[in-house]
Structure formats: structure tokens, C-alpha cells
Amino acid sequence: MKYRWRWRAQTDEGEIAALARAAGLPRAVAAVLRARGVDTVQAAREFLHPTPEQLRSPWEFVHMEQAVERLEHARCRDELVWVHGDYDVDGVSSTALLVEFLRRSGLRVHYQVPNRFAQGYGLTVESAQQALQAGAGVLIAVDCGTNSTEAIAWAQERGLDVLICDHHELLGELPPARALLNPRWEGSGYGFPDLAACGVVYKLVCALAERWGVGGVEELTDLVALATVADLVPMRGENRVLTAMGLERINRQPRAGIAGLLHCSGLEPGSVGAAEVIFSLAPRLNAAGRLGDARRAVELLLQSDTGLAFRIAQELECENFRRRALAEQVSAQAFARAEELLAQGRRSVVLYDPNWHPGVLGTAATRIAERFRVPVVLLSDVGGFLKGSARSGGAVNLLTLLASCSAHLYEYGGHPFAAGVVLRPEQLEPFAAALEQAACQEQVQPAELPEMFVDAQLELVEITPRFLALLRRMEPFGYGNYRPVFLTHGVTLRPCNGNSCRVHQGSVQLSAQLMLEPAIVANATREAGAAKTVSIFYTITEQGRTGEQPGLPLLRIYDVCPDSAQPCVK
């Protein structure tokens, strides 16, 4: 087998049957919903039919009134509003969304996106100084600011009011901002903690639009969808609703910049889902900030001139090609060194190389962490400091680990599964030792095989047009709401051309695509003996599907084991 398989959730068959009866759903659909924690008829209906009515009021944020009042004051006095963003997709989307809305509403706005290498992450005193020198009265930090206490205090003392739209964990004292909109902050008052920063900005915009009587804010959900999918926040609750709204707009009427990205990616409107955002659109937007100036990504998203938008998109396409080559080079080197460390019994990986490009360390760290399910930190030299990316691989809360090592860190911050770190060169070995000790205390165990999860067992006869229609209703898929993986026993595989094949179970025959090495299939079939039946792990897509028009089922098989090897799921 290629993976170590686990059930996504241990679910009682009686509970599945009860939900299926009560909600009028096929058993397999009810099983997938239960695996995602959906256990009532009302929750099932909301999950399968995400609508704008399910969105919470922006006024739940305890500081929303302060934020709106301050921007009303800026609007009335024609003050300059300074937007300080971040260089990843969430940051540039947040910046573009806020700038577009405020300009449309008649405010004077300037935006600043820091250079990853020259200025680093977060709101700094230098940025606040630039805002003051430009004559700004309000500074809005988006996708950052929660832990920028020094810079915010400096700005507020000099009469520059700071508003924060962020979703990073609060690591210390509450920043002295005029308003903090962050659903991760326990005192925020907001009932859904998992918004991306762009989702928080959208809430601010909705509140402003309501106060000012401005319409058309739904048009901005395309940017929220980009950020929500790319930033890997859980695809549930409001995030699913906002992403569904945004993807619908991208597929129906993409803005000029997104149309340029689609052209470079070889995609057409109507074919864009979460997977296309993750693997095609997001990397091209990220390339701007990873290798150079992230302002180009903001300009692309704000651009109304189609010709200019396509030209910027082509520039980002070239940058993305270079980024991929660098990422492959760093990944190969780091992967080999990580294997050596883990072979020695390590439970964490800390690697440094002054020649590694800092803009691609996150990609390489993610690959290693997901493969071995251990915390990984990759570092390079930037301005005399060691700066890099940390990933948890899902094995442990990364911020908890880093907090235990904070004595050796100059600064750090991020999410439970992904973070950035900065340390002085002399702290490299002490930090690596402290992280290893923390990983041991958390009982991190490197995985011999990559771990994957299966949602439900399925008979091929259950794959009906109604089942496929309900499967479509589970979209958009993403982190925390992955495309369902099914397990079917007693299947015969018959090869066709290339990686195509036909799967047989009883009288049912379906088309399939092998997403694994032919040798694994051959070994499983050989071990199956005379029966030659195997168990398959697969997802279901639809051939020929366009928009809401259904297609024919296509199984994408990711693993195979002989039926004699049951149980093959732990």
C-alpha cells in the first residue's frame, strides 16, 4: 500500500442510518456528513445548501462599531487611510478588497505591502512612520497587526489611529489599537473563529456598506474565496458560504486580474473550484511576494484594464515558473537531509542553508512535514538573521511548540499548523535542541507511510445520479472539508490505456483513473490470489461536468490492497 489509512471519524452505523432516515439521504452521504461532524437534520441541510442567509452579522465583533465610526470620521474629513497588508494570497486579497471598497466609497487610500526580504512580516514602526509622513490619519493592518504591540503603541501615541483586521493567534498582551477585529481573540465577541483575514475584512466592508447605504459588496466575495482556499482555513461554516459565493462569481464573471490568471493557467470560467485555486491561481499570486514585490499581485486584483491585467498576470506566470524550479531544488535537498535526521530517531526537523531561497521554504517545509508528520523548520540567511518557515504536519499545535522554544527565537507567529520564525545565528543549535525536546514531550512519532483518511465504505451500485448530485452539494472542498475518500471491497480492475482502467463489482462497471504506481496495483492483484479482487481507496469526480451540468462518474484511485489484507483501515 502507498498510504497508512485511517477512518476520518469513528461513526456508529446506527447513527448513520438515523441521519439518513431523518434527512432523507443515501446512507453513504449520511456517512460522509457524520464523518465531518454533521449530526442533525438542520446541520445537514445547511451543509448541503450554503446560502448568504447563514452568514453572521458583522456587528457581532465587539470593536466593529469603533472601526466603523473611525472610518466614517475619516470619510467626512477626507483623511488619508493607509492600508498595511501582507505578501501571501490572504494578505494581498485582503488589501485589494479593502482598497477597492474604500476607494469606491469615496475615501482616499494608500496601501503598503512589505517586501518579504527587506521588511519581513507584520506591521512595523517604519511602516507607521511612512503612514504619518504621508499624512494618514488612520492605519488599517490586514492579515497582521495582532502581535505588533510596539508599532501600534508608537502610532497611537502620535495620533495615528490603528484598526486591525487579522486572524492570527494573540501571543501576548492585547495591542493598543483603536479596534481589533480578530475572531481568534477570545474577547472578539464573534461566534466563528476560523475566518481568513480577508473574511474579516469582508465583515468590516459589510458593516460599512450597511452604515453608508452602499451596495454590491457581494461582488467582492471572489477575493474572499481566493484567500479562504489559499490560506487553508477550515472549509466549514461561514468559510464554505463565502467561498461558494466567491467561486460562483469567479466562474460567472471573473474580474480582469483573475481572468488573466485563468488564461495563464489554461483554465476557463466555469471550471474553477477549490483545487484550481490551490494549484493554479494561488501559486501565481504568491509568486509575486515570494520572489519579489507583492504589490504586483494587489495591482493585478485591482486592475480594471484587461490588457494591463493580462500583462501583469504574464509577469507572475514567469515568476511562478522560477518559484517552482527553486522550490523543487530546495525540497530535494531538504528532504534528503530530513530523512537522515529522522533515521537517527529525531522527532523534529530543523535545517539551515544560506543558499536556500527564503521565498520557497514554506513549500519545502510543507512537503516534508506532510510526508513524515513531524514539525519542520527550514531556515535561510536574511540580513544577518536566520529566517524561515515552520510546519507541523498536523501532528501537533505548532504555536505551542514554538512557545516552549521562544527563549531562542527573535520573533515568531502564525497558525497552529504553519508559522514564520526568526532567530539569531548563534541560537540555531539551542533552538533545534529545544524543539526536539518539545516534540518528544508531545510524543510526536514520525510516520513510516503518509497518513490518509477515508470517509465511508461504499458499494459501487450506490454511485447513482442522486448520490453524485449530493456529492456536488458538499463543495466547495478544502482544508477541513476534503473531497470525500471512499473504500470499496471486492473490486476487479481491468486496465485500459495508460493510467485508465475499468472497475467491476458485481454487475456494475465504472471508469477509473489510477493515481498511483502500476507496481502497487500489480502487487495487490498478485497477493489477492485466485479471487483477484482488491479493495480500492478513491475519490469521485465527474467526466464532462461543466458548471452545474452533471457528468459521468470517474473514480480516482489512490491506493489498492488485496481483500485478504482486511482490515486495511485502522
Secondary structure by P-SEA (a helix, b strand, c coil): ccccccccccccaaaaaaaaaaacccaaaaaaaaaaccccaaaaaaaaccccccccccccccaaaaaaaaaaaaaaabbbbbbbbbccaaaaaaaaaaaaaaaaabbbbbbbbcccccccccccaaaaaaaaaacccbbbbccccccaaaaaaaaaaacbbbbbbcccccccccccccccccccccccccccccccaaaaaaaaaaaaaaaaccccccccaaaaaaaaaaacccccaaaaaaaaaaaaaaaccccaaaaaaaaaaccccccccccccccccccccccccccccaaaaaaaaacccaaaaaaaaaaaaaaaaaaaaaaaaaaaaaaaaaaaaaaacccbbbbbbcccccccaaaaaaaaaaacccbbbbbbbccccccbbbbccccccaaaaaaaacccccccccccccbbbbbcccaaaaaaaaaaaaaaaabbbbbccbbbbbcbbbbcccccaaaaaaaaaacccccccccbbbbbcbbbbbbcccccbbbbcccbbbbbbbcccaaaaaaaaaacccccbbbbbbbbbbccccccbbbccccccccccccccccccc
